[in-house]
């Protein structure tokens, strides 16, 4: 049997590569339901930890993994046009703690709050997309309990934002976003071609088909605000059907 020459082997390899890339493209979150099921399971993990905070490092790790993987899933669903951009553009109120100018923050000292940060808390408005970025690129991450020992806030900043400040975010805001994405569905969508730009304003990709707007709704009679309140009171939301 003749041995194929180098040119023939290269053509075969390129064809295989092209077919593989095509298959990967087709399968890029083609089934968002599986991702949303994982989001729902993450909600359950977070909710269980909220209502049973202890010093068990395994339980905390499960909570941490659930929170950070939820941010990643939401980012990937957004990039795959599985929900309208208006969701992550929604603005929320948070608290910002300014860093003292003369101190460098690293993994050795990031827990020394009184040394690193000013005492004053400042109100700040960010959008949910920025919050997701803080989680994905997080540097400092701590849980803040109230006087009753209940988990209310997370303390967080990213590799970039740590140079200026840290944020106090209500955990209820994150839980609400996680459940809204996991339990909702898109009923209407509008797409258009746009150019993508880098931070300097240079076009990096032209005529990209993107989801520009749409309607993303929860099932009838699903009161998300009430579910979140119940979650912090110890009643964890359960789906009626989880296929």
Buried (B, 14 or more C-beta within 10 A) or exposed (E): EEEEEEEEEEEEEEEEEEEEEEEEEEEEBEEBEEBBBBBBBBBBBBBBBBBEBEEEEEBBEBBBEBBBBBBEBBBBBBEBBBBBBEBBEEEBEBBBBBBEEEEEBEEEEBEEEEEBBEEEEEEBEBBBBBBBBBBEBBBBBEBEEEEEEEBBBBBBBBEEBBEEBBBBBBBBBBBBBBBBBBBBBBEEBEEEEEEEEEEEEEEEEEEEEEBBEBEBBBEEEBEBEEBBEBBBEEEBBEEEEEE
